[in-house]
C-alpha cells in the first residue's frame, strides 16, 4: 500500500489500520514513534494488565483520554497506591470524564476525607449509589440539615434497607426532635421497632452511640460477640443510636498507653438525658484510647469484644491491675475505705500481734470472706509483719493478698485477691471465676454511678453549682442502695 508523505494522512491511515487490527509490527512501531493515541490503545489492549509496559502506555494514553485516566486510577486504587489513584481520578475529572467524580468521592470517603467527598458528590447526579454515599457522608460530618434534605425526596423502595437502619438507629427520631424532618414523611415501614427498654430488664443498662453508619453496624456486631463473655449477664443493651460527632466536642488526652485516651464535653448529654432511660452511656468514636469515666465509656472502632469487656468491668467496680499513672487518684494515698472489687491500697508493714494485724487488714478487704482462715496474709519481717500471702500459698485458686502492679509507679502499694495476671491486667486473660464470685457477693457495692453523674461533674467544672446539684440528684435516682444514693448526692465518687 502506498502511503502519502503528509503526516496527517499517514497518521490517519495508521490509526485506521490499528483500529481494525491490521497494522504490521513496523507500522505499530511507526505509530508509536508518532505518539498516536491509537498506538497507545493498541499496546494497552495487548499487554498484560498492570504490567510495567501496560502502565507506561496507559499513562501516555490517559494524558488525553479521560476514560483511560479513570481506568488507570482504578488500577492504582486496587493496588492501594492511593496518591497515584487520586492524581489520575483528578486528571480524568479535568478531562470531564463523569464517572471519575463518584470514584474519587468514594476514595475520599474511604480515606476519611469527608468534606472533599461531599464537594464532589454535590457536582454529580442523584441515583441509588450516589445518594447512599451522600447520606453516609452527611452522617460522618454530622450535618443534620443536609441529611434531612437528602432523606425527604429519596425513593423509599430503592433505599429501604438503609432507611430502615437509619430508623432503627434513631436518625429519623433525632431529625424530628431537631425540627428538621416532618414525622409524616417517615413511612410506617420505617418506624423503629419498639421493644421493652433495656433499663427495665436489668440495673446495668447501657445505651451505646456512634457517629456514623459503619460504626453503628460495628457496635451491633461487637455487642453480639460480647454476649458470649462471662460478664454479659451483668448488662443489657439498647439498640445503638446515632450522635453527630461535631456536637460531642471530643479530644484525646494523655493516657496509660501510647494511644491518647478519648475525652469529650460531657455536659453535652444534658440535652439527650430526658430520652435516655439507661444507666450508662457508651460512645464509639473513630479513634482514641478506650476508657471509662464514671457513667460514660469511650471506645474506638478498632476495639474488639475483649477491650469492650474490660471497659465494662470498670462499671462493675473493677480497677486496672497494670501500672496506673503516678497521678492516679487510686494510688494517691493509703485508702480510708475500700473503693474497688479487686484492689486495695494499704500499708505494707504492720506491728503488734499478728492476729490483731490480720483482723485489722481483713476489715479493709472487700474479698475478706473468701480468704480461708488457714491462708496467711502476713509474713514475719524484722520490723514486724509484711503484708502479702507468701509464695508457698500462691496457686491459681488461692484467694489471699497478693502484690498488684496498679500503683507500681507511685509511692503506695496495691494488692489484689489472686496470684498472677488477670483479665484486669491483660485483655486476653480469662476473667477469673473468683472475681465473678466476688462480684456476685459485693452486689454492685463499687459500681460506677450513672451518666448523669458525669453531667454534674462537667457542670461543677464550669462553675454552675446549681446545675451540678440538680444532676447529682438525678444520678442518685438511678441507685437502689440508700447509702449509694447519699454518696452520689454529695459527689462522693
C-alpha positions in Angstrom: 0.0 0.0 0.0 1.4 3.4 -0.9 1.1 6.0 1.9 1.1 9.8 1.4 4.0 11.6 2.8 1.7 14.0 4.6 1.8 13.4 8.3 -1.9 13.9 8.6 -2.8 11.2 6.1 0.0 9.0 7.4 -1.4 9.3 11.0 -5.0 8.7 9.7 -4.0 5.7 7.7 -2.1 4.1 10.6 -5.0 4.8 13.0 -7.4 3.1 10.7 -5.1 0.0 10.4 -4.6 -0.1 14.2 -8.3 0.3 14.9 -9.0 -2.6 12.6 -6.2 -4.7 14.0 -4.5 -4.8 10.6 -1.2 -3.0 11.3 2.1 -4.7 10.8 4.8 -4.7 13.5 6.7 -1.9 11.6 3.5 0.2 11.3 2.9 -0.2 15.0 6.4 0.9 15.8 6.0 3.9 13.5 2.6 4.8 15.0 4.2 4.6 18.5 7.1 6.8 17.4 4.5 9.3 16.1 2.8 9.2 19.5 -0.6 8.2 18.1 -3.3 7.6 20.7 -4.4 4.5 18.7 -0.9 3.0 19.1 -1.0 3.5 22.8 -4.5 2.0 22.9 -3.3 -1.0 20.9 -0.5 -1.6 23.4 -2.8 -1.3 26.4 -5.2 -3.8 24.8 -2.5 -6.3 24.0 -0.3 -6.1 27.1 -0.8 -7.8 30.4 -3.0 -5.8 32.8 -0.9 -4.0 35.4 2.5 -4.8 33.8 5.2 -2.1 33.6 4.6 -1.6 29.9 0.8 -1.6 30.4 1.2 1.2 33.0 3.6 3.1 30.6 1.2 3.1 27.7 -1.9 3.6 29.9 -0.3 6.8 31.3 0.6 8.1 27.8 -3.0 7.4 26.6 -4.5 8.8 29.9 -2.9 12.2 29.3 -5.6 13.0 26.7 -8.3 10.4 27.3 -10.5 10.7 30.4 -11.7 7.1 30.3 -8.2 5.7 30.3 -7.2 8.1 33.2 -10.2 6.7 35.1 -9.2 3.1 34.4 -5.6 3.8 35.3 -6.8 5.4 38.6 -8.9 2.3 39.3 -5.8 0.1 38.8 -3.8 2.2 41.3 -6.7 2.1 43.7 -6.8 -1.7 43.5 -3.1 -1.7 44.3 -3.5 0.7 47.2 -1.4 3.3 45.6 -3.9 5.9 46.6 -2.0 9.0 45.9 -1.5 8.0 42.3 -5.1 6.9 42.1 -6.2 10.3 43.3 -4.0 12.0 40.8 -5.5 10.1 37.8 -9.0 10.5 39.0 -8.5 14.2 39.2 -7.0 14.2 35.7 -10.0 12.3 34.4 -12.2 14.9 36.0 -10.2 17.6 34.3 -10.9 15.8 31.1 -14.6 15.8 32.0 -15.0 12.1 32.4 -18.1 12.0 34.7 -17.6 8.5 36.4 -14.4 9.8 37.9 -16.3 12.2 40.2 -18.0 9.4 42.1 -14.9 7.2 42.1 -12.8 10.0 43.7 -15.6 10.8 46.1 -15.6 7.1 47.2 -11.8 7.2 47.6 -12.1 10.4 49.7 -14.8 8.7 51.8 -12.7 5.6 52.4 -9.7 7.8 53.4 -12.0 9.8 55.8 -11.8 13.0 53.8 -15.5 13.6 54.1 -15.6 17.2 53.2 -13.8 16.5 50.0 -16.1 13.6 49.3 -19.1 15.9 49.8 -17.8 18.6 47.4 -17.5 16.0 44.6 -20.9 14.5 45.4 -22.5 17.9 45.1 -21.4 18.0 41.5 -23.0 14.8 40.2 -26.4 13.4 39.6 -28.6 11.6 42.1 -29.0 7.8 41.9 -29.2 5.0 44.3 -25.4 4.6 44.7 -24.6 8.3 44.9 -27.4 9.0 47.3 -26.3 6.2 49.6 -22.8 7.8 49.8 -24.3 11.3 50.3 -26.3 10.0 53.3 -23.3 8.3 54.8 -21.1 11.3 54.3 -23.6 13.6 55.9 -23.7 11.3 58.9 -20.0 11.4 59.3 -19.9 15.1 59.1 -22.8 15.5 61.5 -24.6 17.7 59.1 -28.2 17.1 60.2 -29.8 19.8 58.0 -28.2 18.4 54.9 -29.1 14.8 55.9 -32.8 15.8 56.3 -32.8 17.4 52.9 -31.3 14.2 51.4 -33.8 11.9 53.1 -37.0 13.8 52.1 -37.0 13.1 48.3 -35.4 9.7 48.4 -37.3 6.8 46.7 -38.0 4.5 49.6 -38.2 1.4 47.5 -34.6 1.8 46.4 -33.1 2.7 49.8 -35.4 0.8 52.1 -32.7 -1.4 53.8 -30.6 1.7 54.6 -33.5 3.8 55.6 -34.7 1.0 58.0 -31.3 1.0 59.6 -31.4 4.8 60.0 -34.8 4.5 61.6 -33.6 1.7 64.0 -30.5 3.8 64.9 -32.7 6.8 65.8 -31.7 9.1 62.9 -35.2 10.0 61.9 -36.2 10.5 65.6 -33.3 12.9 66.0 -34.1 14.9 62.9 -37.7 15.1 64.1 -36.7 16.3 67.5 -34.5 19.0 66.0 -37.4 20.2 63.8 -35.6 19.2 60.6 -37.9 16.4 59.4 -41.6 16.1 59.5 -42.8 12.9 61.1 -45.4 12.4 58.5 -42.6 11.9 55.9 -41.5 8.8 57.7 -43.5 5.9 56.3 -44.8 3.3 58.7 -42.4 0.6 57.4 -39.5 2.8 58.6 -40.7 3.2 62.1 -38.2 1.6 64.5 -39.3 -1.5 66.3 -40.3 -0.5 69.9 -39.2 -3.2 72.4 -39.0 -3.1 76.1 -36.3 -0.7 77.3 -33.1 -2.4 78.5 -33.4 -0.2 81.6 -36.5 -2.3 82.6 -34.6 -5.6 82.1 -31.6 -5.0 84.4 -29.8 -2.5 86.6 -26.7 -2.1 84.4 -28.5 -0.9 81.2 -26.4 0.6 78.5 -27.1 2.9 75.6 -24.4 2.9 73.0 -23.9 5.7 70.4 -21.8 6.0 67.3 -21.1 8.8 64.8 -21.6 7.0 61.5 -23.5 4.2 59.9 -20.5 1.8 59.7 -19.7 2.2 63.4 -23.3 1.7 64.4 -23.2 -1.6 62.5 -19.9 -2.4 64.1 -21.3 -1.8 67.5 -24.1 -4.3 66.9 -21.5 -6.9 65.9 -19.4 -6.1 68.9 -22.2 -6.4 71.3 -23.2 -9.7 69.7 -19.7 -11.1 70.2 -19.7 -9.8 73.8 -22.8 -11.8 74.5 -20.6 -14.9 74.8 -18.4 -13.3 77.5 -18.8 -14.2 81.2 -19.7 -10.6 82.0 -22.5 -10.4 79.5 -25.1 -11.5 82.1 -24.5 -8.3 84.1 -25.5 -5.9 81.4 -28.3 -5.3 78.9 -28.1 -3.1 75.9 -30.3 -0.8 73.9 -30.1 -0.7 70.1 -27.1 1.6 69.3 -28.1 5.2 68.3 -26.6 7.9 66.1 -25.0 11.0 67.5 -23.3 13.8 65.4 -19.6 13.8 66.0 -19.0 17.6 65.9 -21.5 18.1 68.7 -19.5 15.9 71.1 -16.6 18.3 71.2 -14.1 15.4 71.7 -10.3 15.5 72.1 -7.6 13.0 73.1 -5.8 13.3 76.4 -2.7 11.6 77.7 -3.5 8.1 79.0 -1.8 5.0 80.2 -0.9 3.7 76.7 0.6 5.2 73.6 -2.9 5.8 72.4 -4.3 9.0 73.7 -7.5 8.5 75.8 -10.7 9.9 74.4 -12.3 12.8 76.3 -15.5 14.7 75.3 -17.6 17.6 76.7 -19.9 15.6 78.9 -22.2 18.5 79.7 -23.5 17.8 76.1 -25.6 14.9 77.3 -27.9 17.1 79.3 -29.8 17.7 76.0 -30.2 13.9 75.5 -30.9 12.8 79.1 -34.7 13.0 79.0 -34.7 10.4 76.2 -32.2 8.1 77.8 -33.6 5.5 80.3 -30.3 3.6 80.6 -27.9 3.9 83.5 -24.8 4.1 81.4 -23.7 5.6 78.0 -21.1 4.2 75.7 -19.7 6.0 72.7 -17.8 4.6 69.8 -15.5 7.2 68.1 -13.3 6.9 65.0 -10.1 6.8 67.1 -8.6 7.2 70.5 -7.8 5.1 73.6 -10.7 3.2 75.3 -11.5 4.4 78.8 -14.4 4.7 81.3 -15.1 8.0 83.1 -17.8 7.3 85.7 -21.0 6.6 83.8 -19.6 7.2 80.3 -17.4 4.8 78.3 -15.4 5.7 75.2 -14.1 3.1 72.7 -12.9 3.4 69.2 -13.7 1.4 66.0 -10.6 -0.7 66.3 -11.5 -2.2 69.8 -12.7 -5.8 70.0 -15.0 -7.6 72.4 -12.2 -8.2 74.9 -11.5 -4.5 75.1 -15.2 -3.8 75.5 -15.5 -6.4 78.3 -12.5 -4.9 80.1 -14.0 -1.4 80.0 -17.4 -2.7 81.0 -15.8 -4.3 84.1 -14.9 -0.9 85.3 -18.6 0.0 85.5 -18.9 -3.1 87.8 -16.3 -1.7 90.1 -13.1 -3.4 89.0 -9.9 -1.4 88.6 -6.9 -1.9 86.3 -4.1 -4.2 87.6 -1.5 -2.9 85.2 0.6 0.2 86.3 -1.7 3.3 86.6 -0.2 6.7 86.2 1.7 8.2 89.1 -1.0 10.8 89.5 -3.9 8.3 89.5 -6.3 9.1 92.4 -6.5 5.4 93.5 -2.7 5.4 94.2 -2.5 8.9 95.8 -2.6 7.7 99.4 -3.4 4.8 101.7 -7.2 4.1 101.4 -9.5 5.2 104.2 -12.2 2.7 102.9 -12.4 0.1 100.1 -13.0 1.6 96.7 -12.9 -1.3 94.2 -13.8 -5.0 94.0 -10.3 -6.2 93.3 -7.7 -3.7 94.5 -6.8 -2.2 97.9 -4.1 0.3 98.7 -2.7 -0.4 102.2 0.4 -0.1 104.4 2.8 -2.8 103.5 4.2 -3.2 107.1 2.4 -3.8 110.4 3.5 -4.1 114.1 2.0 -5.7 117.1 0.4 -9.1 117.5 -0.1 -11.0 114.2 -3.7 -11.9 114.9 -4.5 -8.2 115.6 -2.9 -7.1 112.4 -4.7 -9.7 110.5 -8.1 -8.7 111.9 -7.4 -5.1 111.0 -6.4 -5.9 107.4 -9.4 -8.1 106.9 -11.7 -5.2 107.7 -10.2 -3.4 104.7 -10.5 -6.2 102.1 -13.7 -6.5 100.0 -12.8 -10.1 99.5 -12.1 -10.9 103.2 -14.8 -13.5 103.4 -13.2 -15.5 100.6 -9.9 -15.9 102.4 -9.6 -19.1 104.3 -8.6 -18.9 107.9 -5.6 -21.1 107.1 -4.3 -18.7 104.4 -1.7 -16.4 105.7 -1.7 -12.8 104.7 1.3 -11.6 106.7 4.9 -12.8 106.9 7.4 -12.1 109.6 9.7 -9.1 109.0 12.5 -7.6 111.1 10.3 -4.6 111.8 7.1 -6.5 112.3 4.8 -8.0 109.7 4.9 -7.6 105.9 1.5 -7.7 104.1 1.2 -10.4 101.5 0.3 -14.0 101.1 3.7 -15.9 100.9 5.0 -17.8 97.9 4.2 -21.2 99.4 0.5 -20.5 99.3 0.4 -18.9 95.8 -1.6 -21.1 93.4 -4.1 -20.4 90.8 -7.1 -21.0 93.0 -5.9 -19.4 96.2 -7.6 -16.2 97.5 -5.3 -14.1 99.6 -3.5 -10.8 99.4 -1.1 -10.5 96.5 1.0 -7.7 95.1 -0.6 -5.8 92.3 1.1 -3.6 89.7 -1.6 -0.9 89.9 0.4 1.5 92.0 3.9 0.5 90.9 4.6 3.9 89.5 3.5 5.6 92.8 4.8 5.5 96.4 1.9 3.4 97.6 1.3 -0.3 97.5 -1.6 -2.1 95.8 -2.9 -5.6 96.5 -5.3 -7.9 94.8 -7.1 -11.2 95.7 -5.3 -13.6 93.3 -1.9 -14.6 92.0 -0.6 -13.8 88.6 -2.1 -11.9 85.7 -5.8 -11.5 85.4 -8.3 -10.0 83.0 -7.8 -6.6 84.6 -4.2 -6.6 83.6 -4.4 -8.3 80.2 -7.4 -8.4 78.0 -6.5 -11.9 76.6 -6.5 -13.5 80.1 -9.8 -15.1 81.1 -12.0 -13.4 83.7 -11.3 -15.2 86.9 -14.1 -17.2 88.4 -13.0 -15.9 91.8 -13.7 -12.4 90.6 -17.1 -13.4 89.4 -17.9 -14.8 92.8 -16.6 -11.6 94.4 -18.8 -9.6 92.1 -21.9 -11.5 93.0 -21.1 -11.2 96.7 -20.5 -7.5 96.7 -23.7 -6.9 94.6 -22.7 -3.6 93.0 -21.1 -2.0 96.0 -18.3 -0.4 94.0 -20.2 0.1 90.7 -19.7 3.4 88.9 -22.6 6.0 89.1 -24.8 6.7 86.1 -24.0 9.1 83.2 -25.9 11.9 85.0 -23.0 12.0 87.4 -20.7 13.0 84.5 -23.1 15.8 83.6 -23.0 17.0 87.2 -19.2 16.9 87.2 -19.0 18.8 84.0 -21.4 21.5 85.3 -19.3 21.8 88.5 -16.1 22.4 86.5 -18.0 25.1 84.6 -18.8 26.8 87.9 -22.5 26.0 87.7 -23.1 24.5 91.1 -26.9 24.7 90.9 -27.0 22.6 87.8 -24.3 20.3 89.3 -26.6 19.6 92.3 -29.6 19.0 90.0 -27.7 16.4 88.0 -26.3 14.7 91.2 -29.9 14.3 92.4 -30.9 12.8 89.1 -27.9 10.4 89.2 -28.9 9.3 92.7 -32.3 8.3 91.4 -30.6 5.5 89.4 -29.3 3.9 92.6 -31.1 1.2 94.6 -29.0 1.2 97.7 -29.7 4.1 100.0 -26.1 4.6 101.1 -25.1 4.8 97.5 -27.8 7.3 96.8 -26.5 9.6 99.5 -22.9 9.2 98.3 -23.9 10.1 94.8 -25.8 13.2 96.0 -22.7 14.6 97.6 -20.4 13.7 94.6 -18.6 11.1 96.7 -17.2 9.1 93.8 
